[in-house]
Amino acid sequence: MFLSVFDVFKIGIGPSSSHTMGPMVAAARFIDDLRAGKGKYPGCGPLSRLSATLYGSLAFTGKGHATDRAVILGLCGLLPDTLDPDAAEGLEQAVREDRKIRPEGLPELDFDPARDLVFDYGPALEGHANGMILRGHDRDGNIYYAQTYYSVGGGFIMTDRELEAAATGASLHDEQQARHFPYPFGSAREMLEMGRAAGRSIAEMKRANERKVHGADLEPKLDRILAAMNDCIDRGLSQEGILPGGLNVRRRAKGIHESLMAEQGLNVTAPHVVNDWMSVYAMAVNEENAAGGRVVTSPTNGAAGVVPAVMRYYRHHCTGATEAKLRDFLLVAAAIGGLIKHNASISGAEVGCQGEVGSAAAMAAAGLCAVLGGTNEQVENAAEIALEHHLGMTCDPAAGLVQVPCIERNALGAIKAVSAASLSLRGDGRHFMPLDNCIQVMLETGRDMNLKYKETSTGGIAVNLPEC
């Protein structure tokens, strides 16, 4: 099994990888298909109009996650990793006003968001909780071309056929990868066995796999991800005001950070204040995400603060921190995130927040344990501890916004990750519950979880708001 570090960690925009980035990528891909002349239905007239229908969680929390905006921008050809937020705002407004899409290489197309962008609050599509159908029409309304997409978490997009092929052809694909990559582990057990047989660390095995794809570009690409994470924290620590969306949630990271800076060097500071440092780093990222800023999926936008916060904690608060070790941190975290995505899910709409913040905490715990000198067995133990103690966590965002409880939840996820790494380092790696089993439990728990607690904003915190 190979999932690249750059699939797990993708530079994009907020507020959601599955509800913002994924739909934007899907819409842009649909335009690419039309531009390439793919799939025109027999007997249909010239392409004249576009439409989109959102299902499941994309419908229920789409407005709070800016899914409508993402679809519009994607149809205009924009992508999350290169989007200029200032230019995008003007482009979206123009589409809403003149109700036209002008994609490069295609004729001017009608698209009225009020009519042609539908939030369907009925049953979800069969393939996944985050489903959408994009259509092209001729002047008489006949279907010119249609495609179903699923946003499966972390910004990943699959068509209905790709989703089916992935389910039925997984074993063949794994066999092909085994011939291509030096360490094609598909489970934590295989990862540990390969490490013991080769005498190599998880970071070394992951690096060897990545170099088969990225070669000499690997280290610069890792540094670009690290820089984006760092910049996001720094920007979040410098901003203040009210986050968009109507909940009137205040940005708090700047004020907390200034308070912590003022206390530095004072003998009266309590030891547990280090938790506040980890929290403020995570909150800075997730406040940026909530504001629609540039973030890195880690492995999702909703959980984007945990890994960067623990990395900043390591860089600024742990002795012996180096840039080289930070690259190892990313590689180990990506190895764990890949295992979770491959064997379960990182989608809040599919398994709840245990798949988002829980996965992020497991990744961060593993990465920190590795750079602090942990063995492969201790790294696997750290990931398991962090994931186990997020099991059952629901995804119930107030008003469908990635603010309450998401911002503080990332802060606590970072604290749990550091605690899990520390506990594992106090042991020898031997423990009761293997990571593979814990991942399976997370998947089963998600399947059993009531739909209203899986990013639909129809239960939990989302429907128990204070009266204002």
N, C-alpha and C positions, 0 to 999 in steps of 0.2 A: 504494500500500500504506500503510495507516495502522494502527499499533498504538500505543495511547496510552502515554505515560510512566507512567500509573497502572496499566497492565496489566503493564508490565515491572517496576515497583517497587510491590509490594503489601505492606502491613503484615499480618503474620500471626504464626504461632507455629512453633517448631521441633518436630522436628529436620529435616523435609524438606518442600519445597514440593510435590513430586510424590507423595510417599508419605504425607504427613500432611495438608497443606492441601487438596490435590486430592480425596482420598477423603472428607474431611469435607464439602467443598462438594458433592460428588456425592451423598452420603447426605442432606444437607439438601435438595438439589434433588429427590431422589426423594420425600421426605416432602411437599414442596410439590406435586408431581404428584398424589400420593394425596389430599392435602387438596382439590385442585381437581377431583377425580373423573376424572382422566385415565386412559384406557386400560383400564378394567375389562374383563376377558375375559368373553365370553358364557357364561352358564350357571354362573358361579362364585358361591359363597355369599358372605356378608359377610366383609370383611377381618378376619383374626384374628391372623396371625403374620407376621414379617419374617425375611428371611435374606439373607446376602451371601456371595459367593464371590470370592476374590481370585486373580488369575492372574499368571503371569510374574514380573517383578521385584517386584510388589506382594506376591506370595506369598513369594518367596525371601528378601527383606529386610524384609518387612512388620513382623515383630515388633521388629526393631531400630530401625525407623523409626516405631514407634507407630501403624501403620496400623489395627490393630484398635481402639485407643483412639479414633482419628480417626473411624472409621465409627460407633462407638457414640455419640459426641458429635454427629456430624452427624445421625444418626437422631433425636436428642433436640432437634434444631433449632438447634444452636450453629454459629457460623461463625468462621473463623480471625481475622478482623479485629476482632471484637467480643468474643471469648471471654475470660472471666475465669478464668485458670488455676486459682485456688483453688476456685472454685465448680465448675469442670469436673471436678476430681478427685473431689469428693464425688458428683457426678451419675453419673460412670462407675462408681464403686464400688456405688452403689445399683442400677444396671442389672445388674451382675454378680451381686449378691446376690439380688434378687427376680425377675430375668429378665423384666422388663417394660419397654416403652417407652411413655411417655405424651406423645405429641406434641400440641401445641395444635391443636384443631379436628378431632381424630380420636379414635376409641375407644382404650382401653388395648389394647396389642398385645403378644403374646408375642415375646420375643427372648432366647434363651439363647446368649450368646457362645460357650460351649463346644460347642454343637451347631449353631448357626445362622450362625456366622462361620467360613467354611471357607477354609483356605490350600491352594490347589490347586497342587501342585508339578509338574504335568504340563506339556504344551505351553502357551505363551502364546496368548492370543486373537490373531486375524489382524491386527486393526487397529493394535495398538501393544503394546510390551512391558509397559506398565502398564495392565492391564485389570481390570475388575470388573463383576460382574452382581449387581444388587439385585433382590429379589423380594418381593412380598406374596403371602400364601397365605390361603385360607379354612380353616375348622376341619377339613376333610377332607384338607388338604394340596394342594388344587388351586391352580394359579397364578392369582392375582387380577390381578396386574400385574407386569411385569418390564421392566427397562431395563439396557442395557449402557453402561458409561461407560469412557472412556479418560482417564487423567491424563497429559497430553502434555508436562509440564514447566512449572516456574515457577508451579504452582498452577492452570494452565489445565485445564479439563474439557470434554470433548466426548462426546456420545453416538455410537453407531456410525453413525447416520444423518448426524449433523453432520460427522463425520470424512469420510464418503464425499462429502457435498455440498461440503465444503471442497476436496477433491481434484478434483472434476469441475467445480466452478463458480468456480474461482479467477480465471480471466481475466475473466469477467463481473463478478465482485465488484470486481476492480481497476479496471475501466472505470467502474463506478458511483462508486467512491471518487475517481477522477480528476476527476469532475464536481463533487465536493463539497469536496475539500480543495485549497488553493492549490498545495501542493507534494507530490503523491502519489508520491514516489519509492519504487520497489520494489527498487532495487539501489543499490550504491555509485556505479556509473557514472552512473545517473540523478540521484542526489543531487548529484554534482559538476557535472554538466551544468546542472541547475536552478540551482545556486548561482552558476555563472558567468553564466548568462543573466540572472538577476535581480540580480546583484551583492549577494547576501545570504549570511551565514554559515549553517552548519548549525544553530546554535542559533536563529537568527532564523527559518529555515524551519520548524523543528520547533515553535517557539513559535506561529507563524502557524497551523499545522495544529491544534495543541492548542486554540487559542482558538476555533476553529470548534465545538468540543465543550464546552469548559469556560468560555469567556468570561472574565469578571472574576474567577472563582473560581480560575483557574489558579495564580496566584502563591501564595495562601494554601495551596492543596493541595500545591504543591511544598515550601513551608516545613514542612508537616506531615510529609512524607516525610523531609526533612532532619533535623527534630527527632527522629523515630523512630530514624534511623540514629545520630545523636549519642547519644541516650539508651542505645541498645544498647551502644555502645562504653563509655560511662561505667559502666554496670552491670557489664559484663564485666571492667572493670579493677578493680572493687571486690569481686569475689567470689573465694572460694577453696574448696578441698575436692575431692572426688572426683565425677567426672561419672557419671550413672546409666548402667546397661546391663551392668555386670559386667566390663568391661575394666580397671577401676580406673585410668582415665586421670585424672591430676591436672590441675586448672586451673592454668595457669602464668602467665596474663596479668598478674595482680595483682603477683606477685613480680617479674616482668621489668620491669614499669612502675615499681615502687618503686626497683629498681636503677638504671634509667635516670634517674629523677628525682634520685637521690642523686649521679649523675655530672655533672649539668648544671653548666656553668660551669667545670669542671675542664679545665686545659690538656692533660691526658694523654689525653683522649677521642679515639679514632681517628675519622677521617672516615666510615668505613663504618658507624658506629653508627647513622646515620640509617636504615639498613636494619632495625635492631632496632626503631626506633620504628614504621616501617610494619608490621613483622611483629606487634608487640604489639597494634596497633589491630585488625588482621585477626583475630588469635587471640582477642581479647576478644569479638568478634562471634560467632565460630564456637563458642566455648565456651558462650556464651549459647544459641546454636541447639541445640547438643548437649544442653543441659539442658532443652530445651523452652520456652525463653523467647521473648519477643516480638522478632521480627526483621523485616527488609524483604527480600523476594525481590530479588536483584540479579545476575542475573535469576532465580536459584533460591535456596533456603535453603542448599544445600550449598556454594554459592559466594557466600554473603551477605556475607562479610567483605572482599572485594577492593575494591569500589567505595567503601564507607564508609571503609576504611583510607586509600585514596588521597585521598579528599576531606579527611580529617582531616590527612593529611600536607600537603596544599595549604593548608589553613586555618591550621595551626600552624607550618609550617616554610618556607613560601614568602612572599616579600615581595609586597605588593600584593593579597593575598587579600581578597575582599569577598563579602558574602552574595549580591549580585546575580550575581556570577560563579559561585557555587555552584549557583544555579538553572540557569545556562547549562550547567554541568557535567552536571547531571542530564538536561537535555534532549538534549545531544549523546550521552551514554551510552545513553539510551533509543533514540535514532535508530539507533545501531549495534546494540544488542540486538534491536531490531525487525527489522532486516535479517537478522540471523543466524537468528532464530526463523522468519521468513517463508521464507527460502531454504534452511535446513538444520534444525537442532534445538538446543534448549537442555536436552534430557533426557539425563541420564547413562545411563538404561536403554536409550536408543535409540542414542546415539553415544559413550558413555563420558564421562569427565570433561573431555575437550577441549571438549565442548558446555556444560559448566558453568563451571569455573574458567577455561577458555580463553576463553569468551565474556565472562565478567566482566572478565578482564584486558584484552580488546580494548575493552570499553566504558569501563573506567577510563582506559586509555591515551588514548583519543580525547577523553574529557572533560577530562583534565588538559592535553593538548596544546592544546585549544581555549581554556581559561581562561588559559593561559600565552602566548597570542597567536598560536597556530598558524593557518595558512591552512586552508581546507577540504581542500586536497590533503595538507597535513601531518597533519591529523587522520585522514584515511583511511589514510595511511601508518602512523601510530602504531597504529591498530586492527589493521592487517594484520600488523605486526611482532609484536605481542603474541599474536595468534591463531596465527600461523604457528609460534611456538615453544612452543605447547601441543599441536600436532597429534600424534595417536596416544596421548594420555594416557588411560589406562584408569580405570574406576570400579570399584574392588575393595575396598570398605570392610570392615574387620575386624568380624566378628559382625553385619554389616548396620547398624552404627552410624555416624553421621556424625561420627566422631572421628579414627580412624586410617585413612588419612593426611590426612583432609579439613581438619583444623584448621591444620596446618602448610602444607598445599598452598595454602590461601588466603593465608597469609603470603608465600609465594614468588610467588604470582600477583600480589600487590600490588607487590612489588619489580620483577617483570618489566614490569608496566604502566608504572611510572615510568621504567624504563630505555627502554622502547619510545617513550614520549612524548619523552624527552630526545633519543634518536637521531633521531627524525623532525624535531625542531626544529633539529637541526644540518644538515639538508638543505633542499631546496627543494620537497619533496613528490613529486618524480619517483622512481620505484622500479620494480623488475622485476615483482613479483607483485602484481596488483591484489587488493584486498580481496574482490571478488566471486569470483575464482578460488580464493582461500584458503578462503572459506566453502564452496565446492563441494568442495574437497579434504577439508575436515573432514567433510562429509556422506558422501562416498564412503569415507573411512577408517572412519567409524562403521559403515557398512553392512558393511564387510569384517571388522570386529573380531569376534573370537570372543565368543560369548554370555557366557562365564564372566567376561569382563572388562567387562561392561556391567551393573553394579549387581545382580548375582545373588549376590555373595559366594561364588562357587564357584571362583575362581582368584586368582592374584597374591598380594598382601599378605594377603587374606582367609584364605588357606589355608596361609600360611607364618608362623605366629605362634610366638613363643618359648614353650618349655615352662616352665610355672610350677610 
